[in-house]
Amino acid sequence: MTTKKSGTPGKAKVKRGGPVHQQPGQRPAKPIDYSPLQPMRPSKALAALVGPERVLFSEASGKVWAYVRRRGLLDRRDNSMINANAALKAILGKARASRVELTQAVKGELTP
């Protein structure tokens, strides 16, 4: 099998990632700051559990975990799984989730 080479022999061409093409006069998009010390706005689904005011991620996560414990939503057989009720289903999108998935879902429901 023969391969066709282009450019100088012995050197491979390397594609370099350049800047994202923008319209003239536009500034680059500012990255979202998920600082742990920045109060964030909860979505409507999360606000039903933690309240409508801006909260830190750690506070929101703590309030959701308190809700899970208070309602007895931890699975009795597998303690790392959570059986969601209607309010948690709105956040998780499914009826059963792991502890890690719950934390990720809470983070996804917060906006700066």
N, C-alpha and C positions, 0 to 999 in steps of 0.2 A: 504494500500500500504506500503510495506516495502522497506527501502533503505539500501543499503549495505554501511557500514562505514569502512574506513580504517584509520590506524594510531591511535593516542591516542584519546580516547573518549572525546568529548566536545570541541575539537579544529578542526577548519577547515583548510585544506591545502591551503596555499596561494602561488600562482605562482608568482615568482619574475622575473621581466624583467632583464635579464643580458645583458652584452655587446654584440653587434652584432658580429657574428663570422667573423673573418678576416683570410686571408691567412697568414701563418707565414712570418714575415719580412715586412708586410705592415703596414703603418701608417694609423690611422683613417682619414676619409675624412674630410677636412676642411669645416666648414659651410660657406655658401655664406654670405658675409657682405653686407647688404643693408643699410648701413649707409646713412642718409640723406645728409651728407656732403662729400660723396665720388662720384667723377665724374664717370659716367657709360657709356658704349658703347651702342648706340641704334641699334636695328635690321635694316635691309634694309628697311622694311616697315615704321618704325618710322623715319628713317633717311630722308625719302622723305618729312617729315613734319618739322622736327626740325634741320636737317643738320647732316652731318656724324661725326662731332667732339664729343668728350666725354662731357656729360652734367650732371648736377645734376638732380635728380628726379623732384625737384620743378621747375627748368627751363624747362625741357621737358614737364611737365604737363602744365605749363603756356603757352608754345608755341602751344601746341595742343588746349588749350582752346581759344587762340587768333585766331587760324585757324578756329575753329568751329564758333566763333562769326563773323569773317570776311566773311565767306561763307554763313552765315545765316542758319546753320544746326540745330539750336534748333527748336524743334517742336512748332508750334504756339499755338496749343491747350493745350498740356501738356508740360510745360516749363522744366520739369525734364527729358525729353527724347530727344535724339539726333538722327536725321535722317542722317545716314552715306552716304557719297559719296564713290567713288571707292577707294580713298586713305585711308579713315577711315575704310572701309570694310576690307582692308588688315590687319588692326590692331585688329579690333573688331571681325571679323569673322561673322558678321551678319549686317543686314541693319538698325536695330534700337536698341539703347541701352540707359540705364539710365546713369546719371552722375557718379554714383558710379562705374558702369561697365567700363566706359571710363577710369577712374583713375586706376582701377585694370588692365586694358589692357595695359595702358602705363607702369605701373610698371613691367608687365610681358615681355615687349619688351626691357627692359634694362638689360644688364648683366655687372657685375663688370670687 
